[in-house]
Amino acid sequence: MNKLKRDNVLYMLLSIILVIGGYWFLRYAYKVAESAPFSQEIVLVILGTIVTILITAILLNKQTEVELKKEENIKFIELKTDIYLQLFDHLEQIILDGNADQEDKNKLRILAHKLAIVASPEVLTQFEEFLNHFTSVTEDDLVGQADTNILMEEMAELSIFIRKDLIGDLDHRQGIDESKLAKQIIDNSDAFNGSSH
């Protein structure tokens, strides 16, 4: 990325030098070639071609820089999505197994470290809230139905923040009401245990 910026600066400097140098050269060439107008036209064509090449190089360099940034953003979102899905897959396994032994808890701790690298501050805060409930309901390593309901409720809350982190900008551009969306996510989760907010 720094190389692209250096190249842009170099092309800009070359363009400035060319324009200033070209101006003085044209003044001189016009005086020398006054008796031959065709020579003046050739000088103008050459100078115009060189300036066009330099401007094209600057624009291509800028386009490459933008494309690289876009590609980095896409890869980062893919990484985030993968880690979020790993988290939910692991929680799904714990709930379906009906227990959370030390190995499960250690894996969750590793996932917490992965989240620390990619998750937004809001997701990390909500994940801490989730962990407080998780450690409370899995003290005996068992996950009963009441525990599952609590965890599902907390997962629904967490998923609101994860969605906002991943596609919140898209929701905002589409005019989706965040509070209505959050309520819908909670309602969908609550529909399975008959609770309501």
HUKA-V816165 format. One record per residue. N is the residue number from 1. RES is the residue in one small letter. NEAR is the number of other C-alpha atoms within 10 Angstrom. Layout:
# HUKA-V816165
N RES NEAR
N RES NEAR
This chain:
# HUKA-V816165
1 m 11
2 n 8
3 k 10
4 l 14
5 k 14
6 r 11
7 d 16
8 n 20
9 v 13
10 l 13
11 y 19
12 m 16
13 l 12
14 l 14
15 s 20
16 i 13
17 i 12
18 l 17
19 v 16
20 i 12
21 g 12
22 g 19
23 y 13
24 w 12
25 f 15
26 l 17
27 r 12
28 y 12
29 a 16
30 y 17
31 k 11
32 v 12
33 a 16
34 e 12
35 s 10
36 a 10
37 p 10
38 f 10
39 s 15
40 q 17
41 e 13
42 i 11
43 v 17
44 l 13
45 v 12
46 i 11
47 l 17
48 g 13
49 t 12
50 i 14
51 v 18
52 t 13
53 i 12
54 l 17
55 i 16
56 t 13
57 a 16
58 i 21
59 l 12
60 l 13
61 n 18
62 k 16
63 q 12
64 t 14
65 e 17
66 v 13
67 e 12
68 l 13
69 k 13
70 k 12
71 e 12
72 e 12
73 n 12
74 i 12
75 k 12
76 f 13
77 i 16
78 e 13
79 l 14
80 k 21
81 t 18
82 d 11
83 i 19
84 y 21
85 l 12
86 q 15
87 l 18
88 f 13
89 d 11
90 h 17
91 l 19
92 e 13
93 q 13
94 i 19
95 i 19
96 l 11
97 d 11
98 g 17
99 n 16
100 a 23
101 d 14
102 q 10
103 e 9
104 d 16
105 k 17
106 n 12
107 k 13
108 l 18
109 r 13
110 i 13
111 l 16
112 a 18
113 h 11
114 k 17
115 l 19
116 a 13
117 i 10
118 v 18
119 a 21
120 s 16
121 p 13
122 e 14
123 v 22
124 l 18
125 t 14
126 q 19
127 f 22
128 e 14
129 e 14
130 f 21
131 l 17
132 n 12
133 h 15
134 f 20
135 t 13
136 s 11
137 v 19
138 t 17
139 e 11
140 d 11
141 d 16
142 l 16
143 v 21
144 g 13
145 q 12
146 a 11
147 d 18
148 t 18
149 n 18
150 i 15
151 l 20
152 m 21
153 e 20
154 e 21
155 m 18
156 a 22
157 e 21
158 l 20
159 s 20
160 i 21
161 f 21
162 i 22
163 r 16
164 k 18
165 d 19
166 l 17
167 i 11
168 g 16
169 d 12
170 l 11
171 d 15
172 h 12
173 r 8
174 q 9
175 g 9
176 i 12
177 d 10
178 e 14
179 s 10
180 k 10
181 l 13
182 a 18
183 k 15
184 q 14
185 i 16
186 i 22
187 d 17
188 n 12
189 s 20
190 d 17
191 a 10
192 f 10
193 n 14
194 g 8
195 s 12
196 s 9
197 h 6
